[in-house]
Amino acid sequence: METHHSGFRVEKMCSVLEVSRSGYYKWRTAQKSLQSLRKTEVQQRILYHYHDTKQRYGSPKITIQLQREGIRISERTVGRYMLDLGLRSCVSRKFRINTTDSNHDLPIAPNLLNQQFATAEPNQVWVTDITYIPCREGRMYLASVLDLCTREIVGWRLSDRMTTDLVQGALSDAVKAKRPGEGLLHHSDRGSQYASYEYRKQLVSYNMRASMSRKGNCYDNACIESFHSILKKEMVYCTKFKTKQQAYEEIYAYIEFFYNRKRIHGSIGYLSPVQFAASFKKKKEPILA
């Protein structure tokens, strides 16, 4: 209900602007309607991006997506709209099982990478690691190879055994997919699989330089460990794998279709790894006269 004082102020304002009271109220109602309509449209786009990423995006990434669509909006407003809609990104608890067996007498490569995570070109530095994947049918292990420049997972293997064959297969798949040149720097932890004679021989056959983390220093291999953490928080811990086949299919879909091709990364200009890698190919294409 309009009070006497507010009514007086409206009357005075209308007099100064030379408009009628009815015209003023009609304008104010129309403004509210436009704001309400815009809010509804924005919330619909928020819902789209939220479900399109299987509830994995929070307000920061959804804001980027909306701004790319030409919607001028702040992350704070997106966060408020998501709260109104009852939306929250799928981020599960942290859980870690150590998969590094460094208690061995195998040769250890020097730490050539030395936490130099900025790389100018693809296929110059690859980092690799193994992580544990829980499954009701039996535990599994994922070996991944990540390109430090593009953040793309260039090779991976999933197995119920944490063997040298597992990491060899992941590296072999990466080489087949990317065909890197000689001298690529290959960085891993000190795990017995990576220090084994068979794996070191494989690196030599590919003309790769071996680099290993310092003992007990997880930061030396932070980028690949970050990927495994993201994988688990966004998918593994949100899904209960009943069978090993289901685990393989879900992880395949996440890595190949979502992470590599769709998930945007702040470190590479909020592009997906495949999009960022494509930008290097365009730079090398000859310019036709």
Residue pairs with C-beta under 8 A, 6 or more apart in sequence:
2 10
10 21
10 24
11 21
13 24
14 20
14 21
14 23
14 24
17 24
39 81
42 66
42 71
42 73
42 81
43 81
43 84
43 85
45 65
45 66
45 69
45 71
46 62
46 66
46 78
46 81
46 82
46 85
46 87
47 85
47 87
49 57
49 61
49 62
49 65
49 66
50 57
50 62
50 82
50 87
53 61
53 258
53 262
53 263
54 90
54 235
54 258
55 87
55 88
55 89
55 90
56 89
56 90
56 234
56 235
56 258
56 263
57 65
57 89
58 82
58 88
58 89
58 91
59 75
59 78
59 79
59 82
60 75
61 264
61 270
62 78
62 82
63 73
63 74
63 75
63 78
64 264
64 270
65 264
66 73
66 78
67 73
82 88
90 233
90 234
90 238
91 233
91 234
92 232
92 233
92 234
92 236
92 237
92 238
93 237
94 229
94 233
95 232
95 237
97 132
99 129
99 130
99 131
99 132
99 141
99 162
99 191
100 130
100 189
100 190
100 191
101 191
101 192
101 193
102 189
102 190
102 191
102 192
102 215
104 192
104 195
106 192
106 195
106 196
106 197
107 195
107 200
108 190
108 195
108 212
109 195
109 210
109 211
109 212
110 211
110 212
111 211
111 212
111 213
111 214
111 220
112 185
112 187
112 209
112 210
112 211
113 125
113 127
113 185
113 187
113 211
113 220
114 220
115 219
115 220
115 222
117 148
117 222
117 223
119 125
119 148
119 149
120 149
121 149
121 280
122 147
122 149
122 150
122 152
122 178
122 277
122 280
123 147
123 149
123 178
123 180
123 181
123 184
124 148
124 149
124 184
124 185
125 147
125 148
125 149
125 184
125 185
125 187
126 145
126 146
126 147
126 148
126 154
126 174
126 180
126 184
126 185
126 186
126 187
127 145
127 146
127 148
127 187
127 188
127 221
127 223
127 224
128 143
128 144
128 145
128 146
128 167
128 170
128 171
128 186
128 187
128 188
128 194
128 224
129 143
129 144
129 188
129 189
129 221
129 224
129 225
129 228
130 141
130 142
130 143
130 162
130 166
130 167
130 191
130 193
131 141
131 142
131 144
131 228
131 231
131 232
132 139
132 140
132 141
132 142
133 139
133 140
133 141
133 142
133 158
133 236
133 241
133 247
133 251
134 140
134 236
134 241
135 241
135 242
135 243
135 244
135 246
135 247
136 240
136 241
136 242
136 243
137 241
137 242
137 243
137 244
138 160
138 244
139 160
140 158
140 159
140 160
140 244
140 247
141 158
141 159
141 160
141 161
141 162
141 166
142 156
142 157
142 158
142 228
142 231
142 251
143 156
143 157
143 158
143 159
143 166
143 167
143 169
143 170
144 153
144 155
144 156
144 170
144 224
144 227
144 228
144 255
145 153
145 154
145 155
145 156
145 170
145 171
145 173
145 174
146 152
146 153
146 154
146 223
146 224
146 227
147 154
147 178
147 273
147 277
148 223
150 268
150 273
150 274
150 276
150 277
150 280
151 223
151 227
151 265
151 267
151 268
151 273
151 276
152 260
152 273
152 274
152 276
152 277
153 227
153 255
153 259
153 260
153 273
154 173
154 174
154 177
154 178
155 170
155 171
155 172
155 173
155 174
155 175
155 177
156 170
156 173
156 255
157 166
157 167
157 169
157 170
157 173
158 247
158 248
158 251
159 165
159 166
159 169
160 244
162 193
163 193
164 192
164 193
164 196
164 198
164 199
166 193
167 188
167 193
167 194
167 199
168 198
168 199
168 202
171 186
171 199
171 202
171 203
171 206
172 202
175 206
180 206
180 208
182 207
183 207
183 208
183 209
184 206
184 207
184 208
184 209
185 208
185 209
185 211
186 203
186 208
186 209
186 210
186 211
187 211
187 212
187 213
187 220
187 221
188 194
188 210
188 211
188 212
188 213
188 221
189 212
189 213
189 220
189 221
190 212
190 213
190 215
193 199
194 212
195 212
200 210
203 209
203 210
213 220
213 221
214 220
218 225
227 259
230 259
231 251
231 254
231 255
231 259
234 254
235 250
235 251
235 254
236 251
239 250
241 247
241 250
259 273
260 272
260 273
260 274
261 272
261 273
261 274
261 275
262 272
263 272
263 273
264 270
264 271
264 272
265 271
265 272
265 273
265 276
268 276
269 276
271 279
